Amino acid sequence: MYWYEFIRRGMSPGCQPRGFVDHDENKGRFGWVAYNRELTDKETSDYELRKVIE
C-alpha cells in the first residue's frame, strides 16, 4: 500500500484521486490517504499530496 499525506487540506470530494483504499485522519496535519498503486507526479502535484516514507 502507498500512503500519501494531505499538504493543504483534508479529505473531501474532489480533493484526492479516485480509487483510494484507506485513509487516516489522525496522522499528519490534514490526514493520510492510501492507494494500491503509486500515484504519478502529476497526481501528487495536482492534489497537493506528499508520499509518506515509513
mmJSON file of the N, C-alpha and C atoms, coordinates in Angstrom:
{"data_MODEL":{"atom_site":{
"group_PDB":["ATOM","ATOM","ATOM","ATOM","ATOM","ATOM","ATOM","ATOM","ATOM","ATOM","ATOM","ATOM","ATOM","ATOM","ATOM","ATOM","ATOM","ATOM","ATOM","ATOM","ATOM","ATOM","ATOM","ATOM","ATOM","ATOM","ATOM","ATOM","ATOM","ATOM","ATOM","ATOM","ATOM","ATOM","ATOM","ATOM","ATOM","ATOM","ATOM","ATOM","ATOM","ATOM","ATOM","ATOM","ATOM","ATOM","ATOM","ATOM","ATOM","ATOM","ATOM","ATOM","ATOM","ATOM","ATOM","ATOM","ATOM","ATOM","ATOM","ATOM","ATOM","ATOM","ATOM","ATOM","ATOM","ATOM","ATOM","ATOM","ATOM","ATOM","ATOM","ATOM","ATOM","ATOM","ATOM","ATOM","ATOM","ATOM","ATOM","ATOM","ATOM","ATOM","ATOM","ATOM","ATOM","ATOM","ATOM","ATOM","ATOM","ATOM","ATOM","ATOM","ATOM","ATOM","ATOM","ATOM","ATOM","ATOM","ATOM","ATOM","ATOM","ATOM","ATOM","ATOM","ATOM","ATOM","ATOM","ATOM","ATOM","ATOM","ATOM","ATOM","ATOM","ATOM","ATOM","ATOM","ATOM","ATOM","ATOM","ATOM","ATOM","ATOM","ATOM","ATOM","ATOM","ATOM","ATOM","ATOM","ATOM","ATOM","ATOM","ATOM","ATOM","ATOM","ATOM","ATOM","ATOM","ATOM","ATOM","ATOM","ATOM","ATOM","ATOM","ATOM","ATOM","ATOM","ATOM","ATOM","ATOM","ATOM","ATOM","ATOM","ATOM","ATOM","ATOM","ATOM","ATOM","ATOM","ATOM","ATOM","ATOM","ATOM"],
"id":[1,2,3,4,5,6,7,8,9,10,11,12,13,14,15,16,17,18,19,20,21,22,23,24,25,26,27,28,29,30,31,32,33,34,35,36,37,38,39,40,41,42,43,44,45,46,47,48,49,50,51,52,53,54,55,56,57,58,59,60,61,62,63,64,65,66,67,68,69,70,71,72,73,74,75,76,77,78,79,80,81,82,83,84,85,86,87,88,89,90,91,92,93,94,95,96,97,98,99,100,101,102,103,104,105,106,107,108,109,110,111,112,113,114,115,116,117,118,119,120,121,122,123,124,125,126,127,128,129,130,131,132,133,134,135,136,137,138,139,140,141,142,143,144,145,146,147,148,149,150,151,152,153,154,155,156,157,158,159,160,161,162],
"type_symbol":["N","C","C","N","C","C","N","C","C","N","C","C","N","C","C","N","C","C","N","C","C","N","C","C","N","C","C","N","C","C","N","C","C","N","C","C","N","C","C","N","C","C","N","C","C","N","C","C","N","C","C","N","C","C","N","C","C","N","C","C","N","C","C","N","C","C","N","C","C","N","C","C","N","C","C","N","C","C","N","C","C","N","C","C","N","C","C","N","C","C","N","C","C","N","C","C","N","C","C","N","C","C","N","C","C","N","C","C","N","C","C","N","C","C","N","C","C","N","C","C","N","C","C","N","C","C","N","C","C","N","C","C","N","C","C","N","C","C","N","C","C","N","C","C","N","C","C","N","C","C","N","C","C","N","C","C","N","C","C","N","C","C"],
"label_atom_id":["N","CA","C","N","CA","C","N","CA","C","N","CA","C","N","CA","C","N","CA","C","N","CA","C","N","CA","C","N","CA","C","N","CA","C","N","CA","C","N","CA","C","N","CA","C","N","CA","C","N","CA","C","N","CA","C","N","CA","C","N","CA","C","N","CA","C","N","CA","C","N","CA","C","N","CA","C","N","CA","C","N","CA","C","N","CA","C","N","CA","C","N","CA","C","N","CA","C","N","CA","C","N","CA","C","N","CA","C","N","CA","C","N","CA","C","N","CA","C","N","CA","C","N","CA","C","N","CA","C","N","CA","C","N","CA","C","N","CA","C","N","CA","C","N","CA","C","N","CA","C","N","CA","C","N","CA","C","N","CA","C","N","CA","C","N","CA","C","N","CA","C","N","CA","C","N","CA","C","N","CA","C","N","CA","C","N","CA","C"],
"label_alt_id":[null,null,null,null,null,null,null,null,null,null,null,null,null,null,null,null,null,null,null,null,null,null,null,null,null,null,null,null,null,null,null,null,null,null,null,null,null,null,null,null,null,null,null,null,null,null,null,null,null,null,null,null,null,null,null,null,null,null,null,null,null,null,null,null,null,null,null,null,null,null,null,null,null,null,null,null,null,null,null,null,null,null,null,null,null,null,null,null,null,null,null,null,null,null,null,null,null,null,null,null,null,null,null,null,null,null,null,null,null,null,null,null,null,null,null,null,null,null,null,null,null,null,null,null,null,null,null,null,null,null,null,null,null,null,null,null,null,null,null,null,null,null,null,null,null,null,null,null,null,null,null,null,null,null,null,null,null,null,null,null,null,null],
"label_comp_id":["MET","MET","MET","TYR","TYR","TYR","TRP","TRP","TRP","TYR","TYR","TYR","GLU","GLU","GLU","PHE","PHE","PHE","ILE","ILE","ILE","ARG","ARG","ARG","ARG","ARG","ARG","GLY","GLY","GLY","MET","MET","MET","SER","SER","SER","PRO","PRO","PRO","GLY","GLY","GLY","CYS","CYS","CYS","GLN","GLN","GLN","PRO","PRO","PRO","ARG","ARG","ARG","GLY","GLY","GLY","PHE","PHE","PHE","VAL","VAL","VAL","ASP","ASP","ASP","HIS","HIS","HIS","ASP","ASP","ASP","GLU","GLU","GLU","ASN","ASN","ASN","LYS","LYS","LYS","GLY","GLY","GLY","ARG","ARG","ARG","PHE","PHE","PHE","GLY","GLY","GLY","TRP","TRP","TRP","VAL","VAL","VAL","ALA","ALA","ALA","TYR","TYR","TYR","ASN","ASN","ASN","ARG","ARG","ARG","GLU","GLU","GLU","LEU","LEU","LEU","THR","THR","THR","ASP","ASP","ASP","LYS","LYS","LYS","GLU","GLU","GLU","THR","THR","THR","SER","SER","SER","ASP","ASP","ASP","TYR","TYR","TYR","GLU","GLU","GLU","LEU","LEU","LEU","ARG","ARG","ARG","LYS","LYS","LYS","VAL","VAL","VAL","ILE","ILE","ILE","GLU","GLU","GLU"],
"label_asym_id":["A","A","A","A","A","A","A","A","A","A","A","A","A","A","A","A","A","A","A","A","A","A","A","A","A","A","A","A","A","A","A","A","A","A","A","A","A","A","A","A","A","A","A","A","A","A","A","A","A","A","A","A","A","A","A","A","A","A","A","A","A","A","A","A","A","A","A","A","A","A","A","A","A","A","A","A","A","A","A","A","A","A","A","A","A","A","A","A","A","A","A","A","A","A","A","A","A","A","A","A","A","A","A","A","A","A","A","A","A","A","A","A","A","A","A","A","A","A","A","A","A","A","A","A","A","A","A","A","A","A","A","A","A","A","A","A","A","A","A","A","A","A","A","A","A","A","A","A","A","A","A","A","A","A","A","A","A","A","A","A","A","A"],
"label_entity_id":["1","1","1","1","1","1","1","1","1","1","1","1","1","1","1","1","1","1","1","1","1","1","1","1","1","1","1","1","1","1","1","1","1","1","1","1","1","1","1","1","1","1","1","1","1","1","1","1","1","1","1","1","1","1","1","1","1","1","1","1","1","1","1","1","1","1","1","1","1","1","1","1","1","1","1","1","1","1","1","1","1","1","1","1","1","1","1","1","1","1","1","1","1","1","1","1","1","1","1","1","1","1","1","1","1","1","1","1","1","1","1","1","1","1","1","1","1","1","1","1","1","1","1","1","1","1","1","1","1","1","1","1","1","1","1","1","1","1","1","1","1","1","1","1","1","1","1","1","1","1","1","1","1","1","1","1","1","1","1","1","1","1"],
"label_seq_id":[1,1,1,2,2,2,3,3,3,4,4,4,5,5,5,6,6,6,7,7,7,8,8,8,9,9,9,10,10,10,11,11,11,12,12,12,13,13,13,14,14,14,15,15,15,16,16,16,17,17,17,18,18,18,19,19,19,20,20,20,21,21,21,22,22,22,23,23,23,24,24,24,25,25,25,26,26,26,27,27,27,28,28,28,29,29,29,30,30,30,31,31,31,32,32,32,33,33,33,34,34,34,35,35,35,36,36,36,37,37,37,38,38,38,39,39,39,40,40,40,41,41,41,42,42,42,43,43,43,44,44,44,45,45,45,46,46,46,47,47,47,48,48,48,49,49,49,50,50,50,51,51,51,52,52,52,53,53,53,54,54,54],
"pdbx_PDB_ins_code":[null,null,null,null,null,null,null,null,null,null,null,null,null,null,null,null,null,null,null,null,null,null,null,null,null,null,null,null,null,null,null,null,null,null,null,null,null,null,null,null,null,null,null,null,null,null,null,null,null,null,null,null,null,null,null,null,null,null,null,null,null,null,null,null,null,null,null,null,null,null,null,null,null,null,null,null,null,null,null,null,null,null,null,null,null,null,null,null,null,null,null,null,null,null,null,null,null,null,null,null,null,null,null,null,null,null,null,null,null,null,null,null,null,null,null,null,null,null,null,null,null,null,null,null,null,null,null,null,null,null,null,null,null,null,null,null,null,null,null,null,null,null,null,null,null,null,null,null,null,null,null,null,null,null,null,null,null,null,null,null,null,null],
"Cartn_x":[0.846,0.0,0.894,0.441,1.177,0.387,1.016,0.371,0.843,-0.106,0.183,-0.432,0.283,-0.168,-0.79,-1.924,-2.532,-1.683,-1.316,-0.442,-1.23,-2.324,-3.024,-4.468,-5.029,-6.426,-6.64,-7.731,-8.036,-8.878,-9.306,-10.098,-11.491,-11.89,-13.251,-13.448,-14.681,-14.929,-14.063,-13.376,-12.552,-11.172,-10.82,-9.527,-8.463,-8.753,-7.791,-8.183,-7.201,-7.534,-8.505,-9.301,-10.236,-9.476,-10.124,-9.547,-8.778,-8.88,-8.155,-8.736,-7.9,-8.334,-8.421,-7.844,-7.884,-7.527,-7.874,-7.435,-7.374,-6.573,-6.41,-6.336,-7.385,-7.453,-6.639,-6.103,-5.339,-3.842,-3.402,-1.972,-1.71,-0.568,-0.213,-1.119,-0.931,-1.739,-3.174,-3.317,-4.636,-5.073,-4.249,-4.591,-3.777,-3.914,-3.232,-4.271,-3.906,-4.766,-3.902,-4.464,-3.698,-4.268,-3.36,-3.697,-2.979,-3.516,-2.87,-1.77,-1.642,-0.627,0.067,1.236,1.946,1.319,1.038,0.464,1.538,1.105,2.042,2.461,3.551,3.986,2.904,2.214,1.135,0.001,-0.378,-1.451,-1.052,0.163,0.568,0.632,1.058,1.111,-0.291,-1.127,-2.479,-3.316,-3.17,-3.985,-3.241,-2.046,-1.248,-1.072,-0.496,-0.206,1.303,1.772,3.185,3.281,4.135,4.307,4.889,4.316,4.788,5.844,7.017,8.102,8.173,7.868,7.905,9.031],
"Cartn_y":[-1.175,0.0,1.241,2.27,3.533,4.621,5.238,6.274,7.656,8.606,9.987,10.908,11.993,12.976,14.164,14.623,15.844,17.025,17.912,19.037,20.269,20.597,21.867,21.736,20.547,20.353,18.865,18.539,17.142,16.509,15.304,14.543,15.138,15.326,15.746,15.476,15.498,15.187,16.037,15.367,16.042,16.474,16.171,16.608,15.517,14.367,13.281,12.46,11.805,10.974,9.857,9.419,8.317,7.02,6.083,4.753,4.529,5.451,5.225,4.022,3.349,2.138,2.306,3.38,3.618,5.077,5.567,6.897,6.946,7.859,8.018,9.507,10.034,11.46,11.836,10.855,11.117,11.245,11.105,11.204,12.473,13.078,14.309,15.456,16.586,17.767,17.641,17.112,17.016,15.591,14.611,13.216,12.58,11.267,10.466,9.711,9.362,8.573,7.494,6.296,5.163,4.654,4.16,3.592,2.262,1.422,0.152,0.339,1.527,1.825,3.124,3.315,4.567,5.639,6.8,7.895,8.516,9.107,9.784,11.118,11.679,13.002,14.044,13.915,14.867,14.771,13.551,13.379,13.981,13.714,14.257,15.778,16.331,17.781,18.384,17.824,18.359,18.33,17.28,17.122,17.523,18.078,18.563,17.483,16.359,15.231,15.018,14.444,14.115,12.653,11.896,10.483,10.326,9.414,9.135,8.035,8.328,7.348,6.823,5.544,4.955,3.966],
"Cartn_z":[0.0,0.0,0.0,-0.682,-0.781,-0.049,0.937,1.736,1.299,1.311,0.947,1.99,2.28,3.256,2.529,3.023,2.502,2.968,2.056,2.391,2.824,2.14,2.395,2.876,2.791,3.212,3.434,4.1,4.368,3.28,3.55,2.596,2.444,1.199,0.861,-0.629,-1.112,-2.517,-3.453,-4.358,-5.347,-4.873,-3.639,-3.095,-3.094,-3.662,-3.8,-5.022,-5.657,-6.814,-6.42,-7.355,-7.113,-6.888,-6.24,-6.075,-4.788,-3.829,-2.585,-1.85,-1.065,-0.373,1.137,1.666,3.106,3.355,4.522,4.94,6.453,6.976,8.42,8.718,9.313,9.614,10.845,11.562,12.778,12.541,11.307,11.0,10.214,10.455,9.758,10.169,9.544,9.875,9.353,8.112,7.487,7.191,7.564,7.337,6.218,6.123,5.101,4.292,3.072,2.195,1.532,1.328,0.789,-0.524,-1.372,-2.679,-2.859,-3.723,-4.062,-5.097,-5.624,-6.632,-6.256,-6.818,-6.603,-7.496,-6.938,-7.715,-8.601,-9.69,-10.583,-9.969,-10.481,-10.024,-10.285,-11.41,-11.733,-10.716,-10.341,-9.348,-8.0,-7.555,-6.248,-6.304,-7.425,-7.576,-7.675,-8.547,-8.753,-7.482,-6.676,-5.469,-4.204,-4.353,-3.225,-2.164,-2.608,-1.726,-1.672,-0.572,-0.404,-0.015,-0.705,-0.388,1.013,1.776,3.131,3.055,3.581,3.623,5.053,5.215,6.566,6.652],
"occupancy":[1.0,1.0,1.0,1.0,1.0,1.0,1.0,1.0,1.0,1.0,1.0,1.0,1.0,1.0,1.0,1.0,1.0,1.0,1.0,1.0,1.0,1.0,1.0,1.0,1.0,1.0,1.0,1.0,1.0,1.0,1.0,1.0,1.0,1.0,1.0,1.0,1.0,1.0,1.0,1.0,1.0,1.0,1.0,1.0,1.0,1.0,1.0,1.0,1.0,1.0,1.0,1.0,1.0,1.0,1.0,1.0,1.0,1.0,1.0,1.0,1.0,1.0,1.0,1.0,1.0,1.0,1.0,1.0,1.0,1.0,1.0,1.0,1.0,1.0,1.0,1.0,1.0,1.0,1.0,1.0,1.0,1.0,1.0,1.0,1.0,1.0,1.0,1.0,1.0,1.0,1.0,1.0,1.0,1.0,1.0,1.0,1.0,1.0,1.0,1.0,1.0,1.0,1.0,1.0,1.0,1.0,1.0,1.0,1.0,1.0,1.0,1.0,1.0,1.0,1.0,1.0,1.0,1.0,1.0,1.0,1.0,1.0,1.0,1.0,1.0,1.0,1.0,1.0,1.0,1.0,1.0,1.0,1.0,1.0,1.0,1.0,1.0,1.0,1.0,1.0,1.0,1.0,1.0,1.0,1.0,1.0,1.0,1.0,1.0,1.0,1.0,1.0,1.0,1.0,1.0,1.0,1.0,1.0,1.0,1.0,1.0,1.0],
"B_iso_or_equiv":[0.0,0.0,0.0,0.0,0.0,0.0,0.0,0.0,0.0,0.0,0.0,0.0,0.0,0.0,0.0,0.0,0.0,0.0,0.0,0.0,0.0,0.0,0.0,0.0,0.0,0.0,0.0,0.0,0.0,0.0,0.0,0.0,0.0,0.0,0.0,0.0,0.0,0.0,0.0,0.0,0.0,0.0,0.0,0.0,0.0,0.0,0.0,0.0,0.0,0.0,0.0,0.0,0.0,0.0,0.0,0.0,0.0,0.0,0.0,0.0,0.0,0.0,0.0,0.0,0.0,0.0,0.0,0.0,0.0,0.0,0.0,0.0,0.0,0.0,0.0,0.0,0.0,0.0,0.0,0.0,0.0,0.0,0.0,0.0,0.0,0.0,0.0,0.0,0.0,0.0,0.0,0.0,0.0,0.0,0.0,0.0,0.0,0.0,0.0,0.0,0.0,0.0,0.0,0.0,0.0,0.0,0.0,0.0,0.0,0.0,0.0,0.0,0.0,0.0,0.0,0.0,0.0,0.0,0.0,0.0,0.0,0.0,0.0,0.0,0.0,0.0,0.0,0.0,0.0,0.0,0.0,0.0,0.0,0.0,0.0,0.0,0.0,0.0,0.0,0.0,0.0,0.0,0.0,0.0,0.0,0.0,0.0,0.0,0.0,0.0,0.0,0.0,0.0,0.0,0.0,0.0,0.0,0.0,0.0,0.0,0.0,0.0],
"pdbx_formal_charge":[null,null,null,null,null,null,null,null,null,null,null,null,null,null,null,null,null,null,null,null,null,null,null,null,null,null,null,null,null,null,null,null,null,null,null,null,null,null,null,null,null,null,null,null,null,null,null,null,null,null,null,null,null,null,null,null,null,null,null,null,null,null,null,null,null,null,null,null,null,null,null,null,null,null,null,null,null,null,null,null,null,null,null,null,null,null,null,null,null,null,null,null,null,null,null,null,null,null,null,null,null,null,null,null,null,null,null,null,null,null,null,null,null,null,null,null,null,null,null,null,null,null,null,null,null,null,null,null,null,null,null,null,null,null,null,null,null,null,null,null,null,null,null,null,null,null,null,null,null,null,null,null,null,null,null,null,null,null,null,null,null,null],
"auth_seq_id":[1,1,1,2,2,2,3,3,3,4,4,4,5,5,5,6,6,6,7,7,7,8,8,8,9,9,9,10,10,10,11,11,11,12,12,12,13,13,13,14,14,14,15,15,15,16,16,16,17,17,17,18,18,18,19,19,19,20,20,20,21,21,21,22,22,22,23,23,23,24,24,24,25,25,25,26,26,26,27,27,27,28,28,28,29,29,29,30,30,30,31,31,31,32,32,32,33,33,33,34,34,34,35,35,35,36,36,36,37,37,37,38,38,38,39,39,39,40,40,40,41,41,41,42,42,42,43,43,43,44,44,44,45,45,45,46,46,46,47,47,47,48,48,48,49,49,49,50,50,50,51,51,51,52,52,52,53,53,53,54,54,54],
"auth_comp_id":["MET","MET","MET","TYR","TYR","TYR","TRP","TRP","TRP","TYR","TYR","TYR","GLU","GLU","GLU","PHE","PHE","PHE","ILE","ILE","ILE","ARG","ARG","ARG","ARG","ARG","ARG","GLY","GLY","GLY","MET","MET","MET","SER","SER","SER","PRO","PRO","PRO","GLY","GLY","GLY","CYS","CYS","CYS","GLN","GLN","GLN","PRO","PRO","PRO","ARG","ARG","ARG","GLY","GLY","GLY","PHE","PHE","PHE","VAL","VAL","VAL","ASP","ASP","ASP","HIS","HIS","HIS","ASP","ASP","ASP","GLU","GLU","GLU","ASN","ASN","ASN","LYS","LYS","LYS","GLY","GLY","GLY","ARG","ARG","ARG","PHE","PHE","PHE","GLY","GLY","GLY","TRP","TRP","TRP","VAL","VAL","VAL","ALA","ALA","ALA","TYR","TYR","TYR","ASN","ASN","ASN","ARG","ARG","ARG","GLU","GLU","GLU","LEU","LEU","LEU","THR","THR","THR","ASP","ASP","ASP","LYS","LYS","LYS","GLU","GLU","GLU","THR","THR","THR","SER","SER","SER","ASP","ASP","ASP","TYR","TYR","TYR","GLU","GLU","GLU","LEU","LEU","LEU","ARG","ARG","ARG","LYS","LYS","LYS","VAL","VAL","VAL","ILE","ILE","ILE","GLU","GLU","GLU"],
"auth_asym_id":["A","A","A","A","A","A","A","A","A","A","A","A","A","A","A","A","A","A","A","A","A","A","A","A","A","A","A","A","A","A","A","A","A","A","A","A","A","A","A","A","A","A","A","A","A","A","A","A","A","A","A","A","A","A","A","A","A","A","A","A","A","A","A","A","A","A","A","A","A","A","A","A","A","A","A","A","A","A","A","A","A","A","A","A","A","A","A","A","A","A","A","A","A","A","A","A","A","A","A","A","A","A","A","A","A","A","A","A","A","A","A","A","A","A","A","A","A","A","A","A","A","A","A","A","A","A","A","A","A","A","A","A","A","A","A","A","A","A","A","A","A","A","A","A","A","A","A","A","A","A","A","A","A","A","A","A","A","A","A","A","A","A"],
"auth_atom_id":["N","CA","C","N","CA","C","N","CA","C","N","CA","C","N","CA","C","N","CA","C","N","CA","C","N","CA","C","N","CA","C","N","CA","C","N","CA","C","N","CA","C","N","CA","C","N","CA","C","N","CA","C","N","CA","C","N","CA","C","N","CA","C","N","CA","C","N","CA","C","N","CA","C","N","CA","C","N","CA","C","N","CA","C","N","CA","C","N","CA","C","N","CA","C","N","CA","C","N","CA","C","N","CA","C","N","CA","C","N","CA","C","N","CA","C","N","CA","C","N","CA","C","N","CA","C","N","CA","C","N","CA","C","N","CA","C","N","CA","C","N","CA","C","N","CA","C","N","CA","C","N","CA","C","N","CA","C","N","CA","C","N","CA","C","N","CA","C","N","CA","C","N","CA","C","N","CA","C","N","CA","C","N","CA","C","N","CA","C"],
"pdbx_PDB_model_num":[1,1,1,1,1,1,1,1,1,1,1,1,1,1,1,1,1,1,1,1,1,1,1,1,1,1,1,1,1,1,1,1,1,1,1,1,1,1,1,1,1,1,1,1,1,1,1,1,1,1,1,1,1,1,1,1,1,1,1,1,1,1,1,1,1,1,1,1,1,1,1,1,1,1,1,1,1,1,1,1,1,1,1,1,1,1,1,1,1,1,1,1,1,1,1,1,1,1,1,1,1,1,1,1,1,1,1,1,1,1,1,1,1,1,1,1,1,1,1,1,1,1,1,1,1,1,1,1,1,1,1,1,1,1,1,1,1,1,1,1,1,1,1,1,1,1,1,1,1,1,1,1,1,1,1,1,1,1,1,1,1,1]
}}}
